[in-house]
Amino acid sequence: MILKRQSSDEPRMRTRLIHGVGHTGRWDYNHHVVPPMTASATFRLESAERGAQAFSEYVADDNDPRTHSPIYIYDRLDEPTRGMLEDNLAYAECGEVAVCFATGMSAISAALCTLAHQGEHIVAHAVLYGCTYSLVTTWLPRYGIQHSLVDMSDMDALRTAITPRTRVVYLETPVNPDLKLIDIAAVRGVINAVNADRDADARVWIVVDNTFATPFCQRPLEWGADVVCQSLTKGIGGFGTDVGGALIGPRSLHREWILYRKDFGGSLSPKCAWPVLVNGLPTLATRMINHQKTAMHVATFLESHPKVARVCYPGLPSFPQHELARRQMTDYRGHFAPGSMVYFELCDAEGLGRPAVRFIDWAAGNAYTLTLAVSLGQIKTLIEAPYSMTHAAMPAEEKRRRGLSPGGIRMSLGLEDWHDIVADLDAALVQA
Ligand SMILES: *Cc1c(COP(=O)(O)O)cnc(C)c1O
């Protein structure tokens, strides 16, 4: 690829997300404007010597792809389209390296299983993405990895939960679904004190799932997280056509991640990497700026509606952690970036969630702009009922204790004209 003349200023992130790293040693293409989608399960290796070199370089993992073209062997190990996406994702999250997986869950399971081993312990926030919750509570214990679930907005609770066997502190922020925030810098402070007395191989790592915010709205690594997980299926992918996941973190973890991925086998297909590389990441900034404007209009409308009991959106001045939101959720230029997700609860005297069911059923059948579907971060506005859908795996008692009511509705704002979304919400609220 032609190396463009660099101007004296670094391009702004919005520009950089469109043009990517510019020069890549991962693939020799000179005349494409758009990176090619590769489709080769295996790669020709010219000689026994080059074959041997390929394997030894892969395992040693000490070459920088910016200066040294990788010798590709087999898709599951490494391949160009996915590699280019990894370079751009690492840049977007302000991390050293990224490794892409087949789904967000395969990235999260890789993060937890490379950092915590048999006999060790994970401390996680008590409200988690449903599948992460069942991974931690059902599957990891079978491999001898134990857990404690705590409220991570309470630093004393976090400190108390950490044992000599703890290796990972895991959290999402904003928390799915009610968008409560966790102060990453405060968690970093607690973990620094813990790690000060530990050997390097007993240290505690902080892992943050940044799927809800996307790197446009929040870079957890800048606040002291060690590792970021992303579901590329959501806001980064942006169009809802493909599934994928990624881990972003320090170069020191790269070798473990690629070797784990090689053997457990959850590599991102290049056919799924390509739309994220070509469509998703390059439009992230433009999409998020517009999602946020819409989210603010919609949250303000809902807050003023007599049938709505509670609206949670970090951008609203009434949001209980508005100060923390302003500090932690900022775009690449430092402007407040409260994201594209809104959670609200309808007035419900019985407390059985019936108004929410009426609202959702009416919207699902009649509203042009509101689609009843899980997932988020797409160009179409999506609504769902977390209590009975995405968070069904959590025990009811736990949900109630954490403030999740059967009447809660989660919205992922799309790119429709916000007036149309508000009109549909207004009509659905008549039915609630
Ligand atoms: C969707 C999601 C995941 C899982 O990602 P998949 O790509 O569906 O495997 C993990 N965490 C959060 C917060 C999510 O929204």
The ligand as an SDF file (V2000), in Angstrom:
LIG
                    3D

 15 15  0  0  0  0  0  0  0  0999 V2000
  -24.2390   -8.4120   22.9790 C   0  0  0  0  0  0  0  0  0  0  0  0
  -23.3670   -8.2190   24.1560 C   0  0  0  0  0  0  0  0  0  0  0  0
  -22.3710   -9.1650   24.4620 C   0  0  0  0  0  0  0  0  0  0  0  0
  -22.1650  -10.4360   23.6620 C   0  0  0  0  0  0  0  0  0  0  0  0
  -21.8180  -10.1970   22.3350 O   0  0  0  0  0  0  0  0  0  0  0  0
  -22.1930  -11.2540   21.1530 P   0  0  0  0  0  0  0  0  0  0  0  0
  -21.5250  -10.6270   19.9590 O   0  0  0  0  0  0  0  0  0  0  0  0
  -23.6710  -11.3050   21.0390 O   0  0  0  0  0  0  0  0  0  0  0  0
  -21.5880  -12.5570   21.5390 O   0  0  0  0  0  0  0  0  0  0  0  0
  -21.5820   -8.9110   25.5620 C   0  0  0  0  0  0  0  0  0  0  0  0
  -21.7410   -7.8040   26.3330 N   0  0  0  0  0  0  0  0  0  0  0  0
  -22.6860   -6.8980   26.0640 C   0  0  0  0  0  0  0  0  0  0  0  0
  -22.8170   -5.7020   26.9530 C   0  0  0  0  0  0  0  0  0  0  0  0
  -23.5300   -7.0660   24.9730 C   0  0  0  0  0  0  0  0  0  0  0  0
  -24.4770   -6.1480   24.7250 O   0  0  0  0  0  0  0  0  0  0  0  0
  1  2  1  0
  2  3  1  0
  2 14  2  0
  3  4  1  0
  3 10  2  0
  4  5  1  0
  5  6  1  0
  6  7  2  0
  6  8  1  0
  6  9  1  0
 10 11  1  0
 11 12  2  0
 12 13  1  0
 12 14  1  0
 14 15  1  0
M  END
$$$$
